[in-house]
Amino acid sequence: MDYDRIINQMISEFDLKSGPEREKAFEKCIEYADQHLDCTWDYNPFLQKAADRLAQLPVRMDIARRMLEQSGDERLHISYSKQSGLELTGNACGLKYLSEVIKNLSQATMNGEHAHFLCGQRPLYGNSRPLTIYLEDDDWFVKHGEVERKGKRKG
């Protein structure tokens, strides 16, 4: 997809020297993405490119979850125990849904794609902790998670 060509079409009517006009141009790009790119992996990269071009804060949609439908039967619960650490409990529907979200994320084209599981929103159930799952490339792990042989983090 030629993001630059589409962005040029969307913003051609605006005076980009003006901050309020750049905001309006970005809003038009968001409208385009909502109408034509919803539930596709082009949504977030398109809006990232538009945000960069128009000096706006990027907008990210939780596409990995928007691509999936929930039956309403999914149940997930996230808690923390000093003995066993983070605990994720789910019924069969909930675990299948979670695996589909993770599979979707693994197919994303842009680093930073993510899925939110928020308290009080399905499929989280009861007194669950929230969870955000991110996709990052191997460079992220080199930068943030590499451990030296002596057990100390680099950095």
N, C-alpha and C positions, 0 to 999 in steps of 0.2 A: 504494500500500500504506500502510495506517495504522500506522506503526511505533509510535506512542505507545500505541495500543490494545493491540497485541500485547505490548509491553513491560510495560504495566500488568498484563495477564493473567499474564505470566511471573513478575513480582516481587511479586504481591499477598500471598504467604504469608510474606514476609521482613520482618524489622524493619530498616528502612533506616537507622536511627540507629547501627547497629553496623557497624563496618568488615568483620568477617568475614561478616556477613549480606549486605552489599552485594556482597562477592566471590562468595558462593554464588548470589546473584541474577544476577550477571553470567555466571557459569558456566552457569546455566540458559538465559540468552539465547543464549549460544554454542551450547549443545546444540540449541536451537530453530533457529538459523541453519544449523547443520550438517545438520539433518534436513530443513528446509523451503526453505532459500534457497541451498543449495550450487549453484554454477555459474549463478548469476543475478546481475544487477547490483544486487540488493537486499541481498546479503550484507553488504558492507562498510558501506554507509550505515546499515543496521539496527544493526550492532554499534557504529558510531560514536555513534549516538543513545543506545544503551544505556550505553555507556562514559561519555558525558557526563552522563547522568542519574544514574549510580551512582558517579561519581567514580573510574572505573577507567581503566587504560591501554587505549587502543583496540587491537583485534586486527584485522589486515588479512590477507585471503587473496588470493593471486595468482589472481584469478578469470579474468583474460584468458587465462591458460594452462590453467587447469582446465577451461575450456569446450572445449578442443581435445584431440583424441587425437593421439598421436604413433605413427607406424608403426615407429619404431626405425631408419629409414633416414636420418633427418635428421642432417645434420652442419653445424655452425657452428664457426668458429674466429675468435677476436678477438685481435689482436696490436697492438703499437705499433711504429712505425718512425720514426726521427728524420727520414728523408727524406719520408715521405708521411703521417705521423700515424697515426691510428687506422685499422686495416685490419680489415674484416669479410670473411671468406671462407666460402662455403657451397656445398654441392651443391644441385641443383635442389630436392630435398625440403626441405632445411634453409631455403633462401631462401623457399620457399612457406610453410613453417610460420611463419617470422619475419614474413612479410607478413600472415598470418592473425592473429598475436598483435597486431601493430600495428593492424590493422583492428578487432579486438575492443576494444583500448584506446580507439580513436577513438570508439567507441559507448558508452563508459562514462558514467555519470551523475554521478560524484563525482570532484572533483579529488583528485589524489594516488593514484588507481588506478595500479597499476604491475605490471610483469612482471619477474621475476628470472631471469637466466640465470647459474647458479652453476658454478664450476669443479668438474670431476669429475662433473657431472650432465648428462645428455642434454638438449638436443642439442649442447651444447658438446663439442668433441672435442679430444683431446690436451692440449697445454700452453696452453690458451686463457685469456685474461683474462675475468673476470666482467663482466656487463653488467646494469644495471637501467634499464628504460625507464619513464618516468612520463608521465601525462597531467596537464596543468595548463591553466588558462584563460589568456586573454590578460593578465590582471592580473599573473600570476606573471612574465611576460616583461617587463612594464613595470617591475616591482619589481627583478628580478634581472638583466636583460640589456640594458636600454636603454643605448645608447652615444651620447655627445655627438658633435657634428660634428668636434671636434678629436681624436677617437679615445680619449678618456678615458671610463671608466665613471662613471656617476652613482652617488652613494651616499655 
